């Protein structure tokens, strides 16, 4: 049980497929209901960040994550948010098991979605390609070809 004033560690996944990033919608009855977020949740007592991230992604999306790498930290009151870029094995498909829905959106479109205030700096950094993979460059427009999301191509 958490005591009043105790620090709460929250871990979340930044899952990208090319120019797309996966976001989930917060369910009714939760704080910031209806807003969008990166999937994840609170770390349980005695649990490490990676262990908590893997548990949360199994519970929320039914996927196993691989190669998590911390890319962002944020403090918001008693919350300590830690964001990990990660992927999942080929052949797995995320499913909205807890959230009303999830979406694959272009990083540059993230600011058009309503996120909790604690996520806003990360959202801006992702949208402007100021955080992420080492050597990651901003997406260039492909001539004459529309870039499709992972959900449209069936490649996850």
DRENMAR-713689 format. One line per field, with one value per residue: residue number from 0; residue in three letters; x, y, z of N, C-alpha, C in turn. Coordinates in Angstrom, 3 decimals. Example, Ala and Ser with C-alpha at 12.3 -4.5 7.8 and 13.67 -1.06 7.14 Angstrom:
<atoms>
pos [0; 1]
code [ALA; SER]
n.x [13.190; 12.850]
n.y [-5.690; -2.250]
n.z [7.800; 7.080]
ca.x [12.300; 13.670]
ca.y [-4.500; -1.060]
ca.z [7.800; 7.140]
c.x [13.200; 12.900]
c.y [-3.300; 0.030]
c.z [7.800; 7.870]
</atoms>
This chain:
<atoms>
pos [0; 1; 2; 3; 4; 5; 6; 7; 8; 9; 10; 11; 12; 13; 14; 15; 16; 17; 18; 19; 20; 21; 22; 23; 24; 25; 26; 27; 28; 29; 30; 31; 32; 33; 34; 35; 36; 37; 38; 39; 40; 41; 42; 43; 44; 45; 46; 47; 48; 49; 50; 51; 52; 53; 54; 55; 56; 57; 58; 59; 60; 61; 62; 63; 64; 65; 66; 67; 68; 69; 70; 71; 72; 73; 74; 75; 76; 77; 78; 79; 80; 81; 82; 83; 84; 85; 86; 87; 88; 89; 90; 91; 92; 93; 94; 95; 96; 97; 98; 99; 100; 101; 102; 103; 104; 105; 106; 107; 108; 109; 110; 111; 112; 113; 114; 115; 116; 117; 118; 119; 120; 121; 122; 123; 124; 125; 126; 127; 128; 129; 130; 131; 132; 133; 134; 135; 136; 137; 138; 139; 140; 141; 142; 143; 144; 145; 146; 147; 148; 149; 150; 151; 152; 153; 154; 155]
code [UNK; UNK; UNK; UNK; UNK; UNK; UNK; UNK; UNK; UNK; UNK; UNK; UNK; UNK; UNK; UNK; UNK; UNK; UNK; UNK; UNK; UNK; UNK; UNK; UNK; UNK; UNK; UNK; UNK; UNK; UNK; UNK; UNK; UNK; UNK; UNK; UNK; UNK; UNK; UNK; UNK; UNK; UNK; UNK; UNK; UNK; UNK; UNK; UNK; UNK; UNK; UNK; UNK; UNK; UNK; UNK; UNK; UNK; UNK; UNK; UNK; UNK; UNK; UNK; UNK; UNK; UNK; UNK; UNK; UNK; UNK; UNK; UNK; UNK; UNK; UNK; UNK; UNK; UNK; UNK; UNK; UNK; UNK; UNK; UNK; UNK; UNK; UNK; UNK; UNK; UNK; UNK; UNK; UNK; UNK; UNK; UNK; UNK; UNK; UNK; UNK; UNK; UNK; UNK; UNK; UNK; UNK; UNK; UNK; UNK; UNK; UNK; UNK; UNK; UNK; UNK; UNK; UNK; UNK; UNK; UNK; UNK; UNK; UNK; UNK; UNK; UNK; UNK; UNK; UNK; UNK; UNK; UNK; UNK; UNK; UNK; UNK; UNK; UNK; UNK; UNK; UNK; UNK; UNK; UNK; UNK; UNK; UNK; UNK; UNK; UNK; UNK; UNK; UNK; UNK; UNK]
n.x [0.837; 0.520; 1.867; 0.678; 2.049; 4.186; 6.573; 5.605; 6.345; 6.056; 6.008; 6.390; 5.811; 7.346; 6.542; 7.574; 6.988; 8.590; 7.695; 5.615; 3.942; 2.750; -0.149; -2.353; -5.744; -6.934; -8.978; -12.504; -13.309; -10.745; -7.932; -7.590; -9.300; -10.143; -8.121; -5.040; -2.220; 1.064; 1.432; 1.465; 2.171; 1.797; 4.549; 4.805; 5.340; 8.621; 9.151; 11.056; 11.817; 11.829; 10.670; 8.116; 7.254; 7.106; 5.106; 2.905; 2.512; 1.834; -0.603; -2.113; -1.907; -1.410; 1.096; 4.589; 7.413; 10.558; 14.019; 13.959; 14.742; 15.599; 14.389; 13.417; 12.660; 10.467; 9.219; 6.360; 4.805; 4.203; 4.683; 6.954; 7.834; 8.891; 10.033; 10.302; 11.807; 10.848; 10.347; 8.367; 8.108; 8.107; 5.063; 3.431; 0.510; -0.661; -3.415; -6.321; -6.760; -7.373; -7.640; -10.003; -9.333; -6.556; -4.083; -2.094; -0.050; 1.432; 4.545; 4.881; 2.265; 1.439; 1.073; -1.533; -3.247; -4.906; -3.039; -2.097; -0.910; 1.721; 2.951; 3.414; 5.884; 7.489; 5.908; 6.127; 8.901; 9.151; 7.572; 9.078; 11.348; 13.411; 14.144; 14.847; 15.874; 19.419; 21.079; 18.768; 16.874; 14.823; 11.719; 11.573; 9.602; 8.145; 8.419; 5.554; 4.417; 2.311; 2.824; 2.059; 0.360; 1.358; -0.928; -2.428; -0.933; -0.575; 1.799; 3.448]
n.y [-1.176; 2.243; 5.115; 8.331; 11.072; 9.625; 8.811; 7.984; 5.784; 5.752; 3.913; 3.955; 3.062; 3.915; 3.137; 2.566; 2.339; 2.766; 5.922; 6.066; 6.097; 4.401; 5.078; 5.134; 5.366; 6.821; 5.085; 5.491; 6.697; 6.779; 8.832; 11.744; 10.792; 9.717; 11.152; 10.897; 8.670; 7.263; 3.791; 2.035; 2.061; 2.241; 1.354; -1.543; -2.199; -3.324; -4.030; -3.718; -1.176; -2.206; -4.725; -3.912; -2.452; -4.454; -6.105; -4.303; -3.805; -6.345; -6.638; -4.420; -4.336; -6.880; -7.728; -8.651; -6.855; -5.887; -5.071; -2.574; 0.876; 3.613; 6.810; 9.217; 11.232; 12.470; 14.632; 15.054; 16.469; 14.101; 12.075; 10.148; 9.915; 7.625; 7.031; 4.610; 3.621; 1.034; -2.177; -4.797; -8.364; -9.677; -10.727; -10.522; -8.721; -5.664; -5.244; -3.599; -4.041; -2.922; -0.161; 2.050; 2.378; 2.206; 3.887; 4.218; 6.809; 9.520; 10.833; 13.628; 14.437; 14.095; 16.360; 17.175; 15.596; 15.159; 15.009; 14.002; 16.632; 16.075; 14.644; 16.363; 17.709; 15.601; 14.774; 17.018; 16.942; 14.461; 15.024; 16.913; 15.593; 15.559; 13.695; 10.246; 7.483; 6.932; 8.831; 9.128; 10.592; 13.314; 12.572; 12.350; 13.497; 11.178; 10.966; 11.138; 8.911; 7.570; 7.219; 4.496; 3.531; 1.117; -0.391; -0.284; -1.652; -4.147; -4.983; -5.561]
n.z [0.000; -0.797; 0.789; 1.831; 0.108; -0.802; -3.323; -6.615; -9.124; -12.559; -15.513; -19.035; -22.474; -25.515; -28.521; -31.695; -35.203; -37.920; -39.137; -37.372; -34.179; -31.304; -29.466; -26.631; -25.446; -22.469; -20.133; -19.229; -15.987; -15.038; -14.023; -15.977; -17.979; -21.259; -22.462; -24.349; -24.196; -23.660; -23.649; -20.518; -16.973; -13.358; -11.289; -9.370; -5.817; -5.076; -7.674; -10.656; -13.156; -15.869; -15.571; -14.644; -16.887; -18.847; -17.686; -17.637; -20.414; -21.330; -19.961; -20.917; -23.765; -24.665; -25.555; -25.734; -24.773; -26.188; -25.833; -24.234; -23.824; -21.943; -22.722; -21.844; -18.995; -16.508; -13.993; -12.017; -9.634; -7.167; -8.911; -10.851; -13.970; -16.395; -19.530; -22.022; -24.997; -27.070; -28.670; -30.179; -30.666; -34.062; -35.562; -33.353; -32.353; -31.225; -28.985; -27.821; -24.674; -22.227; -22.552; -24.214; -26.891; -29.238; -31.175; -34.135; -34.807; -36.633; -35.561; -35.791; -35.657; -33.065; -31.218; -31.802; -30.406; -27.264; -24.435; -21.075; -18.904; -17.909; -19.934; -22.021; -22.711; -23.655; -25.808; -27.493; -27.969; -29.330; -31.566; -32.866; -33.473; -31.560; -29.743; -29.200; -31.206; -31.439; -33.866; -35.273; -37.810; -38.894; -40.492; -43.984; -46.677; -48.867; -52.344; -54.276; -53.028; -50.597; -47.175; -45.239; -42.200; -39.644; -38.944; -41.256; -43.104; -42.082; -41.086; -38.213]
ca.x [0.000; 1.289; 1.588; 0.475; 3.295; 5.209; 6.854; 5.016; 7.077; 5.237; 6.808; 5.577; 6.514; 7.268; 6.684; 7.541; 7.123; 8.896; 7.293; 4.409; 4.100; 1.515; -0.698; -3.586; -6.662; -7.203; -10.368; -13.424; -13.111; -9.347; -7.495; -7.403; -10.081; -10.342; -6.879; -4.147; -0.989; 1.914; 1.002; 2.288; 1.462; 2.545; 5.427; 4.412; 6.441; 9.556; 9.271; 11.945; 11.186; 11.643; 9.677; 6.811; 6.899; 6.686; 3.809; 1.877; 2.244; 1.077; -1.958; -2.822; -1.900; -1.205; 2.361; 5.850; 8.318; 11.969; 15.027; 13.578; 15.832; 15.019; 14.662; 12.882; 12.168; 9.705; 8.652; 5.104; 4.370; 4.734; 4.933; 8.203; 7.520; 10.052; 9.588; 11.243; 11.568; 10.969; 9.640; 7.805; 8.506; 7.264; 3.984; 2.499; -0.299; -1.271; -4.884; -6.775; -7.345; -7.792; -8.018; -11.067; -8.744; -5.189; -3.873; -0.766; -0.074; 2.741; 5.132; 4.615; 0.846; 1.160; 0.525; -2.963; -3.979; -4.892; -2.263; -1.972; 0.134; 3.064; 3.498; 3.483; 7.252; 7.913; 5.136; 6.774; 10.222; 8.956; 7.010; 10.117; 12.485; 14.505; 14.397; 14.602; 17.001; 20.656; 21.198; 17.439; 16.677; 13.420; 11.156; 11.473; 8.444; 8.440; 7.822; 4.500; 3.946; 1.747; 3.386; 0.932; 0.613; 1.472; -2.235; -2.922; -0.139; -0.570; 3.148; 3.589]
ca.y [0.000; 3.482; 6.112; 9.695; 11.783; 8.715; 8.917; 6.942; 5.649; 5.313; 3.575; 3.953; 2.615; 4.639; 2.058; 3.152; 1.541; 3.799; 7.255; 5.938; 5.790; 3.851; 5.745; 4.535; 6.320; 6.501; 4.640; 6.210; 6.376; 6.969; 10.219; 12.193; 9.899; 10.171; 11.692; 9.912; 8.452; 6.162; 2.687; 1.720; 2.244; 2.351; 0.260; -2.139; -2.292; -4.416; -4.275; -2.823; -0.484; -3.073; -5.727; -3.240; -2.122; -5.702; -6.500; -3.363; -3.991; -7.604; -6.393; -3.407; -4.550; -8.285; -7.919; -8.693; -5.837; -6.238; -4.015; -1.243; 1.824; 4.849; 7.971; 10.459; 11.208; 13.675; 14.653; 15.806; 16.267; 12.853; 11.116; 10.110; 9.221; 7.137; 6.584; 3.685; 3.239; -0.418; -2.801; -6.092; -9.349; -9.835; -11.696; -10.085; -7.556; -5.023; -5.238; -2.723; -4.908; -2.088; 1.132; 1.989; 2.238; 2.657; 4.364; 4.491; 8.169; 10.073; 11.602; 15.058; 14.687; 13.898; 17.523; 17.380; 14.741; 15.647; 14.180; 14.593; 17.669; 15.541; 14.067; 17.363; 17.987; 14.465; 14.843; 18.049; 16.448; 13.428; 15.654; 17.699; 14.681; 15.920; 12.578; 8.957; 6.633; 7.611; 8.988; 9.239; 11.850; 13.646; 11.903; 13.116; 13.122; 10.323; 11.518; 10.409; 7.721; 7.793; 6.312; 3.918; 3.134; -0.339; -1.052; -0.359; -2.587; -5.468; -5.264; -5.107]
ca.z [0.000; -0.890; 1.814; 1.358; -0.123; -1.329; -4.756; -7.452; -10.378; -13.685; -16.689; -20.251; -23.677; -26.777; -29.507; -33.037; -36.422; -38.916; -38.686; -36.548; -32.756; -30.748; -28.288; -26.136; -24.817; -21.065; -19.978; -18.344; -14.576; -14.656; -14.101; -17.359; -18.849; -22.629; -23.028; -24.945; -23.443; -24.086; -22.786; -19.357; -15.715; -12.103; -10.881; -8.095; -4.839; -5.313; -9.103; -11.388; -14.279; -17.039; -15.165; -14.625; -18.265; -19.516; -17.126; -18.099; -21.846; -21.453; -19.475; -21.694; -25.210; -24.984; -26.268; -24.997; -25.311; -26.215; -25.938; -23.740; -23.593; -21.426; -23.574; -21.273; -17.610; -16.166; -12.639; -11.928; -8.255; -6.597; -9.988; -11.594; -15.211; -17.129; -20.845; -22.646; -26.377; -27.181; -29.784; -29.826; -31.675; -35.248; -35.397; -32.313; -32.716; -30.059; -28.871; -26.737; -23.646; -21.100; -23.101; -25.207; -28.222; -29.440; -32.544; -34.668; -35.343; -36.992; -34.462; -35.955; -35.366; -31.634; -30.506; -32.074; -29.475; -25.875; -23.520; -19.739; -18.883; -17.641; -21.168; -23.087; -23.182; -24.465; -27.053; -28.315; -28.371; -30.352; -32.763; -33.522; -33.653; -30.651; -28.836; -29.848; -31.547; -31.813; -35.312; -35.887; -38.526; -39.153; -41.658; -45.225; -47.469; -50.013; -53.554; -54.960; -52.313; -49.277; -46.174; -44.526; -40.819; -39.462; -38.920; -42.617; -43.890; -41.445; -40.599; -36.828]
c.x [0.889; 0.865; 1.438; 1.836; 4.409; 5.352; 6.243; 5.766; 6.132; 6.175; 5.891; 6.450; 6.269; 7.586; 6.520; 7.650; 7.340; 8.485; 6.112; 4.761; 2.743; 1.109; -2.003; -4.440; -6.978; -8.681; -11.190; -13.167; -11.675; -9.043; -7.216; -8.127; -10.283; -9.105; -6.025; -2.868; -0.153; 1.603; 1.995; 1.488; 2.401; 3.373; 4.956; 5.601; 7.311; 9.811; 10.255; 11.210; 10.858; 10.605; 8.272; 6.349; 6.402; 5.326; 2.689; 1.523; 1.539; -0.383; -2.756; -2.961; -1.687; 0.068; 3.523; 6.742; 9.753; 12.807; 14.571; 14.809; 15.213; 15.407; 14.197; 12.468; 11.466; 9.218; 7.415; 4.529; 5.030; 5.083; 6.321; 7.919; 8.800; 9.557; 10.688; 10.842; 11.775; 10.202; 9.023; 8.095; 7.560; 6.211; 3.023; 1.745; -0.873; -2.793; -5.249; -7.495; -7.894; -8.325; -9.187; -10.528; -7.266; -5.092; -2.384; -0.852; 1.344; 3.256; 4.803; 3.154; 0.498; 0.578; -0.966; -3.850; -3.850; -4.186; -2.320; -0.808; 1.548; 3.725; 3.828; 4.891; 7.790; 7.199; 5.781; 8.125; 10.108; 8.477; 8.056; 11.418; 13.683; 14.800; 14.152; 15.882; 18.249; 20.744; 19.867; 17.299; 15.193; 12.973; 11.139; 10.283; 8.875; 7.723; 6.773; 3.972; 3.441; 2.353; 2.229; 1.340; 0.739; 0.113; -2.830; -2.177; -0.179; 0.792; 3.275; 4.882]
c.y [1.249; 4.444; 7.480; 10.391; 10.928; 8.906; 7.717; 6.932; 5.064; 5.059; 3.511; 3.614; 3.569; 3.592; 2.667; 2.071; 2.558; 5.160; 7.239; 5.606; 5.353; 4.636; 5.063; 5.606; 5.865; 6.144; 5.562; 5.764; 6.507; 8.465; 10.570; 11.287; 10.537; 10.780; 10.547; 9.819; 7.394; 5.012; 2.387; 1.911; 2.292; 1.106; -0.237; -2.175; -3.520; -4.720; -3.272; -2.191; -1.427; -4.143; -5.125; -2.925; -3.361; -6.173; -5.612; -3.563; -5.314; -7.368; -5.468; -3.733; -6.004; -8.552; -8.016; -7.621; -6.325; -4.969; -2.649; -0.393; 3.140; 6.026; 9.281; 10.216; 12.527; 13.539; 15.528; 15.560; 15.034; 11.817; 11.278; 9.261; 8.871; 6.505; 5.776; 3.449; 1.734; -0.905; -4.093; -7.061; -9.376; -10.911; -11.354; -8.856; -6.956; -5.083; -4.341; -3.574; -4.109; -0.747; 0.981; 1.801; 2.611; 3.091; 4.417; 5.874; 8.598; 10.906; 13.081; 15.426; 14.545; 15.131; 17.785; 16.485; 15.311; 14.624; 14.794; 15.603; 17.133; 14.959; 15.120; 17.648; 16.841; 14.488; 15.851; 17.566; 15.371; 14.047; 16.435; 16.910; 15.068; 14.832; 11.291; 8.226; 7.452; 7.678; 9.106; 10.599; 12.065; 12.976; 12.846; 12.598; 12.243; 10.909; 10.586; 9.175; 8.111; 6.777; 5.817; 3.486; 1.616; -1.036; -1.166; -1.409; -4.003; -5.868; -4.699; -5.615]
c.z [0.000; 0.200; 1.171; 1.223; -0.689; -2.843; -5.485; -8.781; -11.429; -14.864; -17.905; -21.453; -24.831; -27.842; -30.893; -34.103; -37.533; -38.372; -37.718; -35.105; -32.217; -29.498; -27.905; -25.471; -23.401; -20.898; -19.077; -16.913; -14.110; -14.641; -15.553; -18.359; -20.224; -23.265; -23.555; -24.130; -24.138; -23.137; -21.671; -18.095; -14.530; -11.840; -9.516; -7.138; -5.121; -6.778; -9.720; -12.560; -15.435; -16.748; -15.185; -16.042; -19.008; -19.008; -17.667; -19.570; -22.130; -21.073; -20.396; -23.171; -25.624; -25.759; -25.283; -25.604; -25.221; -26.326; -25.434; -23.427; -23.139; -22.322; -22.944; -19.838; -17.343; -14.733; -12.667; -10.535; -7.676; -7.660; -10.578; -12.820; -15.948; -18.426; -21.513; -24.098; -26.453; -28.397; -29.280; -30.965; -32.879; -34.998; -34.282; -32.808; -31.452; -30.149; -27.699; -25.694; -22.471; -21.601; -24.065; -26.620; -28.185; -30.893; -32.852; -35.293; -35.704; -35.823; -34.581; -35.685; -33.885; -30.941; -30.772; -31.196; -28.069; -24.990; -22.122; -19.731; -18.681; -18.893; -22.220; -23.593; -24.033; -25.813; -28.007; -28.828; -29.454; -31.665; -33.547; -33.683; -32.790; -29.632; -29.605; -30.127; -31.849; -33.336; -36.022; -36.557; -38.745; -40.440; -42.854; -45.999; -48.634; -51.228; -54.117; -54.258; -50.951; -48.327; -45.330; -43.120; -40.728; -39.450; -40.322; -43.441; -43.343; -40.946; -39.186; -36.327]
</atoms>
